[in-house]
Amino acid sequence: MVKLSDDYLNNKAAFEQAGIKVPTYDQAALKQATADHPRWVHFGGGNLFRAFHAAIANTLIEKGELDSGVIVGETYDDDVVKDIYQAYNNRILRVVTKADGNFDKELFASVAEAYFFNPSHEDDWNNLFDVFKKDSLQVVTFSITEKGYNLRTVNGDLNDLTKADIANGPEKPKGNMAGLVSLLLARFNNGKAPLALLSTDNFSQNGDRLKESVLTIAKGWQENGFVGADFLAYLQDPQQISFPLSMIDRITPNPAEAVGDKLAAAGFEDHEIVHTPKHTNIAPFTNTEEAHYLVVEDAFPNGRPKFEDAGVIVTDRDTVNDADEMKVTTCLNPLHTALAIFGSVLGFDSIAKELQNKDLVALIKQIGYVEGLPVVTDPKVINPKDFINQLVTKRLPNPYIPDTPQRIATDTSQKIPVRYGVTIKHYDERDGFDPATLEFIPLTIAAWFRYLMAVNDEGASFEPSPDPMMADLQKYVGDIKLGDDVDVHAHLKDVLTNTSIFGQDLYAVGLGEKVENYFKQMIAGKGAIVATLEKALADHAQAVD
């Protein structure tokens, strides 16, 4: 048996016997180089980072294009740092699971340090401040999910955490964004070196969202006298601090027991999955798919690693926007969210199993090919129709990508505005299109309200996935019982008119009543969700080439 912490340089044969590729670089030397001249910090040390960003860094280090490792700042779960990073010498086993059942296994030693970025962990907190003060730092990347950037309530007001952070100033802030702005203030006060802040989270205009959150905190501090106008000017000068856009795509679910079992059978000892008290599911290994895309705007005022040598598409802002909108609003995320919502209320525990259901496959084809593609902009670097073809025929049906609708359903309220709202807006704004002609996007929105009832299609209760707006949203539907003759409009109107959720008033674009009608059908009784889906497909589905 071989362990992740074994000497991979002098014990290469043992790793090869287990089918694991290992680095050729010395980890200790890389760690020292990182201490001397850090280049790259990443916030959010979860499974996506471990499968994708760490792999990019590993490739660049192997090619001599990156001369230090990645420093991870975990923002949510201190046990991840202690039990996954530090316990295994900051190493990662990345497993690419193929549809034929074969695995590609590779050890990464590209993470130099891992810290829990919270004032409660004083040493880690101070270490990251020291890193940000160094001129050599070029890029900070993020995979902290949509809610990591959120500073506001469902009504658009600043939330209590943000209000407190703005009132209390840069000393020991509690929120992610206030902590980041504190780091940027330290950099500003120690020479004003440039820096790129690159969000790689899975939503449109992610760099703009990051910039908005950073400036909201900074402007609040300026109003309260904690910082001067010169700090705001520093943050708003793209030659000093940039916020590049990105499009990222790599399905990376929680580590799977089936993968761990196969690793153990192959002779790898560290195959146990860790379930932390904060409900993080993580392991010394991470499992992911073969297909992957990362498209990045080339805006790095302090230089950057040669990302393109690791397969990253580095291009202009418009192309990133087009690629991102293609994926997030049309070709992947809306389909994923539809499967998450319907899968949760229909009792599925696997995305791959959902792809064996002809009605669910027909649903996502209608959302993608019929409703989405006509208004998507072709980014040229990726073909939109080919992207959906690959997703529907190869990626989602892969039984060795153990993804669940429950994982995808997490934070759905944060995803709806982009995953469906953008397409609705295009139908409203473009000549020759009318949002009232849409059928399967409003059907999915209706199913989301049905999901918020926390009652499945058989009438049994289930626990919805975590969502920062769950308590607020359930107030509107939580008292509805299956079979009730209720005033659906009275229950849904306040949400359907909420532009922060849908991007527009759905009644104003002709969809509010359609959502209400589908929702009314779905609460008729047991089996009503399946019946509503079947009827919608029979009445409205169009042929797909």
C-alpha positions in Angstrom: 0.0 0.0 0.0 1.2 3.5 -0.8 0.2 6.7 1.1 -0.2 10.2 -0.1 2.5 11.4 2.2 5.1 8.9 1.0 8.3 10.1 -0.6 7.2 10.2 -4.3 10.6 11.1 -5.6 12.5 8.1 -4.0 9.5 5.7 -3.9 8.2 6.3 -7.4 7.9 2.6 -8.2 5.4 2.1 -5.4 3.2 4.8 -6.8 3.5 3.5 -10.3 2.4 0.1 -9.1 -0.8 1.7 -7.8 -1.2 3.4 -11.1 -0.4 6.9 -9.8 1.6 9.4 -11.7 3.8 11.6 -9.5 5.6 15.0 -9.9 9.2 15.3 -10.8 9.8 18.5 -8.7 10.9 18.6 -5.1 8.1 19.7 -2.8 10.3 21.1 -0.1 12.2 23.3 -2.6 8.9 24.5 -4.0 7.6 25.4 -0.5 10.8 27.5 0.1 10.4 29.2 -3.2 6.8 30.1 -2.4 7.9 31.6 0.9 10.5 33.7 -0.9 8.3 34.9 -3.8 4.7 33.9 -3.7 2.9 34.2 -7.0 -0.6 32.7 -6.6 -3.1 32.6 -3.7 -6.4 30.7 -4.0 -9.4 31.2 -1.8 -11.7 28.2 -1.4 -9.8 24.9 -0.9 -12.6 22.5 -1.9 -13.0 19.8 -4.5 -13.0 22.0 -7.6 -9.8 23.7 -6.7 -8.2 20.3 -5.9 -9.2 18.8 -9.2 -8.7 21.7 -11.5 -6.7 24.7 -10.3 -4.1 22.6 -8.5 -3.7 20.6 -11.7 -3.0 23.7 -13.7 -0.4 24.8 -11.2 1.1 21.3 -11.2 1.4 21.3 -15.0 3.0 24.8 -15.0 5.5 23.8 -12.3 6.5 20.7 -14.2 7.0 22.8 -17.4 9.1 25.4 -15.5 6.5 28.1 -16.1 5.6 28.6 -12.5 8.4 29.0 -9.9 6.4 28.7 -6.7 3.3 26.8 -5.4 -0.2 27.8 -4.7 -1.1 29.2 -1.2 -4.6 28.1 -0.3 -6.8 30.3 1.9 -9.8 28.2 3.1 -12.7 30.5 4.1 -15.4 28.1 5.3 -14.1 25.0 7.1 -11.0 24.9 9.3 -11.2 21.1 9.4 -10.5 21.0 5.7 -7.1 22.7 6.4 -6.3 20.5 9.3 -7.6 17.1 8.2 -7.1 17.3 4.4 -4.3 19.7 3.6 -2.0 19.6 6.6 -2.7 15.9 7.4 -1.4 14.9 4.0 1.4 17.4 3.5 -0.8 19.6 1.3 -0.9 16.9 -1.4 -3.8 15.9 -3.6 -4.6 12.7 -5.5 -6.7 13.7 -8.5 -8.8 10.9 -10.1 -10.2 11.4 -13.5 -13.1 9.0 -13.9 -13.9 7.8 -17.4 -17.2 6.5 -18.7 -15.6 3.1 -19.4 -14.7 2.7 -15.8 -11.0 3.4 -16.1 -9.3 6.0 -13.9 -6.4 8.3 -14.5 -4.6 9.0 -11.1 -2.1 11.7 -10.5 -0.5 13.1 -7.3 -0.2 16.9 -7.1 2.3 18.6 -4.7 1.5 22.1 -6.1 0.0 23.5 -2.9 2.8 25.0 -0.9 0.7 26.2 2.1 -2.9 26.0 3.3 -4.4 28.4 5.8 -7.8 29.0 7.4 -8.5 32.6 6.7 -10.4 33.7 9.8 -9.3 36.0 12.6 -10.0 33.2 15.0 -6.9 31.5 13.6 -4.4 34.2 14.3 -1.3 32.6 12.8 -3.0 31.7 9.5 -4.6 35.1 9.4 -1.3 36.9 9.8 0.5 34.6 7.4 -1.9 35.6 4.6 -1.4 39.2 5.4 2.4 38.7 5.0 1.8 37.1 1.6 -0.3 39.9 0.4 2.3 42.4 1.3 4.8 40.8 -1.1 5.3 42.5 -4.5 5.8 39.1 -6.2 2.2 38.1 -5.7 0.5 38.2 -9.2 -2.9 36.5 -9.0 -5.5 35.6 -6.4 -8.1 33.1 -7.6 -11.4 32.3 -6.0 -13.8 29.3 -5.9 -16.0 30.2 -2.9 -19.4 29.7 -4.6 -22.0 32.5 -5.3 -22.8 33.0 -1.7 -19.2 33.8 -0.9 -19.7 37.1 -2.7 -23.2 37.9 -1.4 -23.5 41.0 0.8 -27.3 41.4 0.7 -30.6 40.0 1.8 -33.4 38.8 -0.4 -34.7 42.4 -0.4 -31.5 43.8 -1.7 -30.4 45.4 1.6 -27.0 44.9 3.1 -27.1 41.9 5.4 -26.3 42.1 9.1 -22.8 40.6 8.7 -21.8 43.2 6.0 -23.3 46.0 8.0 -21.2 45.0 11.0 -18.0 44.6 8.9 -18.5 48.1 7.4 -19.2 49.6 10.8 -16.3 47.9 12.5 -13.6 48.5 9.8 -10.6 46.5 8.7 -9.6 45.0 12.0 -10.7 41.4 12.2 -13.7 41.4 9.9 -16.0 38.4 9.8 -17.1 38.1 6.2 -15.1 36.8 3.2 -15.3 40.1 1.3 -14.3 42.3 4.2 -11.4 40.0 4.9 -10.3 40.3 1.3 -10.5 44.1 1.4 -8.4 44.1 4.6 -5.7 42.1 2.7 -5.9 44.6 -0.2 -5.5 47.5 2.3 -2.4 45.9 3.7 -1.0 45.5 0.2 -1.9 49.2 -0.5 -0.1 50.3 2.7 3.0 48.3 1.8 3.9 49.7 -1.6 0.7 49.6 -3.7 1.8 46.7 -5.8 -0.6 45.6 -8.6 -2.6 42.4 -8.4 -5.2 40.5 -10.3 -8.3 39.1 -8.5 -9.6 36.3 -10.6 -13.0 34.8 -9.7 -13.3 31.3 -11.1 -16.7 30.7 -9.6 -19.5 29.3 -11.7 -21.7 32.3 -12.6 -21.8 35.1 -15.2 -19.8 38.3 -14.9 -18.0 36.7 -11.9 -15.2 39.3 -12.0 -17.7 42.2 -12.0 -19.5 40.6 -9.0 -16.3 40.3 -7.1 -15.4 43.9 -7.9 -18.8 45.2 -6.8 -18.5 43.3 -3.4 -15.0 44.6 -2.8 -16.0 48.2 -3.6 -19.1 48.0 -1.5 -17.0 47.2 1.6 -14.3 49.7 0.7 -16.7 52.6 0.1 -18.4 51.8 3.4 -15.1 52.0 5.1 -14.3 55.3 3.4 -17.6 56.7 4.5 -16.9 55.7 8.1 -13.4 57.2 8.0 -11.4 53.9 8.0 -9.7 54.4 4.6 -9.0 57.3 2.3 -10.0 58.2 -1.3 -6.6 57.0 -2.4 -7.4 53.4 -1.4 -10.6 53.6 -3.4 -8.6 54.9 -6.4 -6.2 52.0 -6.1 -9.0 49.5 -6.2 -10.7 51.1 -9.1 -7.6 51.5 -11.3 -7.4 48.4 -13.6 -3.6 48.9 -13.9 -3.4 48.4 -10.2 -6.2 46.0 -9.2 -7.9 44.0 -12.0 -11.0 41.8 -11.8 -10.7 39.5 -14.9 -13.7 37.6 -16.0 -13.6 33.8 -16.4 -15.7 30.9 -17.5 -15.0 27.6 -15.7 -16.4 24.2 -16.4 -15.4 20.9 -14.8 -18.0 18.7 -13.0 -16.4 17.9 -9.7 -18.8 16.2 -7.3 -18.0 15.2 -3.7 -15.6 12.3 -3.4 -17.4 9.0 -4.0 -17.1 5.8 -1.9 -17.0 3.8 -5.1 -13.9 5.7 -6.2 -12.3 5.3 -2.8 -13.0 1.5 -2.9 -11.3 1.2 -6.3 -8.3 3.2 -5.0 -8.0 0.9 -2.0 -8.1 -2.2 -4.3 -5.3 -0.6 -6.4 -3.1 -0.2 -3.3 -3.7 3.4 -2.2 -4.1 3.7 1.5 -5.6 7.2 2.0 -9.0 6.5 0.5 -11.3 7.4 3.4 -13.8 10.3 3.0 -13.9 13.0 5.6 -17.3 14.4 6.7 -16.7 17.5 8.8 -19.0 19.0 11.4 -19.7 21.7 8.9 -21.0 19.1 6.5 -18.1 19.4 4.1 -17.5 16.1 2.2 -13.9 15.9 1.2 -11.1 13.3 1.0 -7.3 13.0 0.3 -8.5 12.2 -3.2 -10.8 14.2 -5.5 -12.8 12.7 -8.4 -13.6 14.6 -11.5 -14.5 14.2 -15.2 -12.3 14.4 -18.3 -13.9 17.3 -20.0 -12.8 20.7 -18.7 -12.8 24.4 -19.8 -11.3 27.5 -18.3 -11.5 30.7 -20.3 -9.9 33.8 -18.7 -9.7 37.5 -19.6 -6.1 38.5 -20.1 -6.0 41.3 -17.5 -3.1 40.8 -15.1 -1.4 44.1 -14.1 1.5 42.3 -12.2 2.1 39.6 -14.7 0.9 36.1 -14.6 1.9 32.4 -15.0 1.7 31.2 -18.5 -1.8 29.7 -18.0 -2.2 28.8 -21.7 0.5 26.2 -21.3 -1.8 24.3 -19.0 -4.8 24.4 -21.4 -6.4 27.6 -20.2 -7.9 29.8 -22.9 -6.5 33.3 -22.3 -8.4 35.8 -24.4 -10.2 39.2 -24.5 -13.1 40.2 -22.2 -15.8 39.9 -24.9 -14.8 36.3 -25.7 -14.9 35.3 -22.0 -18.3 36.9 -21.6 -19.6 35.1 -24.6 -18.1 31.7 -23.5 -19.4 32.2 -20.0 -22.9 33.2 -21.0 -23.0 30.2 -23.4 -22.2 27.8 -20.6 -23.9 29.5 -17.5 -27.1 30.7 -19.2 -27.6 28.1 -21.9 -25.5 25.0 -22.4 -24.8 23.6 -19.0 -25.9 25.3 -15.8 -29.6 25.8 -16.7 -29.8 22.1 -17.6 -27.9 21.1 -14.4 -30.3 23.2 -12.3 -33.3 21.7 -13.9 -32.0 18.2 -13.2 -31.2 19.3 -9.6 -34.7 20.6 -8.9 -36.7 17.8 -10.6 -34.3 15.2 -9.4 -34.7 16.3 -5.8 -38.5 16.3 -5.8 -38.7 13.0 -7.8 -36.4 11.1 -5.4 -33.3 10.7 -7.6 -29.9 10.5 -5.9 -27.7 10.6 -9.0 -27.5 12.9 -12.0 -26.4 10.0 -14.2 -29.6 8.0 -13.2 -31.7 11.0 -14.2 -30.2 10.8 -17.7 -31.9 7.4 -17.9 -35.3 9.0 -17.6 -36.6 10.0 -21.0 -38.8 12.8 -19.8 -35.9 14.5 -17.9 -33.7 14.1 -20.9 -36.4 15.7 -23.1 -36.8 18.5 -20.6 -33.1 19.5 -20.6 -33.0 19.2 -24.4 -35.9 21.7 -24.7 -34.2 24.1 -22.3 -30.9 23.9 -24.0 -31.4 23.3 -27.7 -34.9 24.9 -28.2 -35.1 27.8 -25.7 -31.5 28.6 -25.1 -29.5 28.2 -28.3 -31.5 30.7 -30.4 -30.4 33.6 -28.2 -26.9 32.5 -27.2 -23.8 34.2 -28.6 -21.3 31.9 -30.2 -17.9 32.6 -28.4 -16.0 31.0 -31.3 -13.5 29.3 -29.0 -16.2 26.7 -28.1 -19.1 25.6 -30.2 -22.4 25.9 -28.2 -24.3 23.1 -29.9 -21.3 20.7 -29.7 -21.0 21.6 -26.0 -24.6 20.6 -25.3 -24.2 17.4 -27.4 -21.1 16.4 -25.3 -22.9 17.2 -22.1 -26.1 15.3 -22.8 -24.6 12.3 -24.5 -21.3 11.8 -22.6 -20.8 13.9 -19.5 -24.0 13.8 -17.6 -24.7 10.1 -18.2 -21.2 9.1 -17.0 -22.0 6.7 -14.0 -18.5 7.3 -12.7 -19.2 11.0 -12.0 -21.1 10.4 -8.8 -22.9 13.8 -8.8 -26.2 14.3 -7.1 -29.1 16.6 -7.7 -28.9 17.6 -4.1 -25.4 19.0 -4.5 -26.4 20.9 -7.6 -29.5 22.3 -5.8 -27.4 24.0 -3.2 -27.9 27.8 -3.2 -30.4 27.7 -6.1 -31.8 31.1 -5.2 -28.4 32.6 -6.0 -28.2 30.8 -9.4 -31.7 31.4 -10.8 -31.1 35.0 -11.9 -28.2 34.0 -14.2 -29.2 30.5 -15.2 -32.7 31.5 -16.4 -33.0 35.2 -16.0 -30.4 36.1 -18.7 -32.2 34.0 -21.4 -35.6 35.5 -20.3 -34.0 39.0 -20.7 -32.7 38.2 -24.2 -36.2 37.1 -25.2 -37.5 40.3 -23.9 -35.0 42.6 -25.5 -34.3 41.1 -28.9 -36.4 41.6 -32.0 -38.3 38.5 -33.0 -38.4 36.9 -29.6 -41.1 37.0 -26.9 -40.5 35.6 -23.4 -44.1 34.5 -23.2 -43.3 31.8 -25.8 -41.0 30.1 -23.3 -42.4 26.9 -21.7 -39.7 24.8 -20.1 -37.9 27.6 -18.2 -41.1 28.7 -16.5 -41.9 25.0 -15.9 -38.6 24.6 -14.1 -39.2 27.8 -12.1 -42.5 26.4 -11.0 -40.8 23.1 -10.0 -38.4 25.2 -7.9 -41.4 26.6 -5.9 -42.7 23.1 -5.6 -39.2 22.0 -4.4 -39.3 24.8 -1.7 -42.3 23.1 -0.2 -39.9 20.3 0.9 -42.4 17.7 -0.1 -41.6 15.2 -2.9 -43.9 14.0 -5.6 -45.0 11.1 -3.4 -46.1 13.4 -0.7 -43.2 12.7 1.7 -41.1 15.3 3.4 -37.5 15.8 2.4 -34.7 18.2 3.4 -33.9 20.8 0.7 -30.2 21.6 0.0 -28.7 24.6 1.9 -29.6 28.0 0.5 -29.0 31.4 2.1 -32.6 32.5 1.2 -34.3 29.2 2.1 -36.1 30.5 5.3 -37.3 33.7 3.5 -38.6 31.8 0.4 -40.3 29.0 2.3 -42.6 31.5 4.0 -44.4 31.8 0.7 -45.1 28.1 0.0 -44.4 26.3 3.3 -48.0 26.2 4.4 -49.4 24.8 1.1 -50.6 21.2 1.2 -50.9 18.8 -1.7 -54.5 18.9 -3.1 -55.3 22.3 -1.5 -57.3 24.8 -3.5 -55.1 27.8 -2.8 -54.7 31.3 -4.3 -51.4 30.6 -6.1 -51.1 34.2 -7.2 -51.2 35.4 -3.6 -48.5 32.9 -2.6 -46.1 33.5 -5.5 -46.5 37.1 -6.6 -44.0 38.7 -4.2 -41.3 36.3 -5.3 -42.1 36.4 -9.0 -41.9 40.2 -9.0 -38.5 40.1 -7.2 -35.9 41.3 -9.7 -33.0 40.2 -7.4 -34.1 36.6 -7.9 -35.2 36.5 -11.5 -33.5 39.6 -13.0 -36.9 41.0 -13.9 -40.5 41.0 -12.9 -41.8 37.8 -14.5 -45.4 39.2 -14.8 -44.0 42.1 -16.8 -42.5 39.7 -19.4 -45.5 37.5 -19.6 -44.3 34.5 -17.5 -45.7 35.1 -14.1 -49.1 33.6 -14.8 -47.4 30.7 -16.7 -45.3 29.8 -13.6 -48.4 30.0 -11.5 -50.3 27.7 -13.8 -47.6 25.1 -13.8 -47.2 25.3 -10.0 -50.9 24.9 -9.5 -50.8 21.7 -11.6 -47.8 20.4 -9.5 -49.6 20.7 -6.2 -52.7 18.9 -7.3 -51.7 15.7 -5.4 -49.2 12.8 -5.4 -47.6 12.3 -8.8 -48.6 15.7 -10.0 -45.0 16.8 -10.8 -44.5 13.8 -13.2 -47.9 14.4 -14.7 -47.2 18.1 -15.3 -43.9 17.4 -16.9 -45.4 14.7 -19.2 -48.2 17.1 -20.2 -45.9 20.0 -20.9 -43.7 17.8 -23.1 -46.7 16.4 -25.0 -48.1 19.9 -25.5 -45.1 22.0 -26.2 -41.9 20.0 -26.9 -40.3 20.7 -30.3 -38.2 18.4 -32.4 -34.5 18.4 -31.6 -31.9 17.5 -34.3 
